[in-house]
Amino acid sequence: MEPIEQQLDTWLEQILVIDPMRFENAYQGMRPNPAMPVLRLLVLLHSTQDPFGRGKFLELLGEPGDRSIIPVISAEQDHPDQHVREGARYALSALDQEIIWQRW
């Protein structure tokens, strides 16, 4: 595995930690180039059933600024779990406000 891919995997693992201190450190810290994780986040979104993880993946998908994924995010607004719905709302808000994440 490439060093950048390893960094991405480590970062994604930290994002999914429920412990707020570990999650916030990863979330607020430097992130991978936004174009790199979009496809990986889409795969993870569709492969995980955990509502917390789905919500976080959605939230992160809104920040790279890729408006082509709006239909995917919008479809999650009616999800039965609150974490997923909140992640979708945050993602759409981030896209509307053009909130772009930090990079490594």
N, C-alpha and C positions, 0 to 999 in steps of 0.2 A: 504494500500500500504506500502511496506517495505521502511525503510529510504533510502536505496541505490537506490531503484526505484524512489523515490521522488527526490533524488539528480539528477538522470539521467534525469528525466522529466524536472526539472528546468534548467539543463544544456542545454538540447536540445532546450528549449524555448529561451534561451539566444543566442544560435547559430543562430537561425532564425531571430533575430532582425536585421533590416536593418541599424540601427544606428551603425556606425563603432566602436564607443567607447565601447558600450555594447557587441557587437559581439566579438571584439578583446579581451576584458577582459575574456570572456568565452573561446574563441579559444586558447589564449595563456596561460591560467591558467591551473590548474590541471584538469585532465579529469578522467572519470570512467575507470575501468579496460577495456582494449580494447576488450576483448572477450565478455563482457556483452552487449555493444550496437550494435554489428554487426547485429544480427537478427532484433532488433528494427529498425535500420537504413534501412535495406532492406525493411521491411514492410512500413516504412514511405516513402521511395523512390518510391515504387510502388503505394502508395495511394495519393501522392500529385501531383498536376498539376502545382503548382507554380514553375516557372523556377529557381528563386533564391533559394528556399528551396531544390529543386532537386539537384542543383549544389552543395550546401553545404553538403547535405547528401552524394553525390558521393565523394566529397573531403574528408570527414571524413572516408568513407569506405576504402579509400586507406591506411590510416595510421595504422590500427591495424596489418597489415602484413599478412592478410588472403588472400592468393593467389587464393583460390578457388572461389572468387567472381570476378575474372578478366573478365569472359564472361559477367557478368551483367554490369560491368563498361564499357567494350569495346563497348557494344551495344549502349551506350549513346553518343558515339563520333560523331554520325551522327544526333543527335537531332537538330531540327531547331533553338533552342534557344542557344545563346552564353554562358549564365550562366551555362547551363547544359553541353555543350561541354567542357568548361574550367574546370568544376568540374571533369569531366571524365579524362581529360588530367592530371590534378594535381594528381588524385588518382592513375593513372597508373604510373606516375613519382615517387610518394611516394613509391609504391610497388617496383619499380625497384631499388630505392635508399635505400630501407629498412628504411624509416623514420618511427619511432615508436613514438606514442604519449605518453605524460606524463600520470601518473595515479594519482588517489586520494590516 
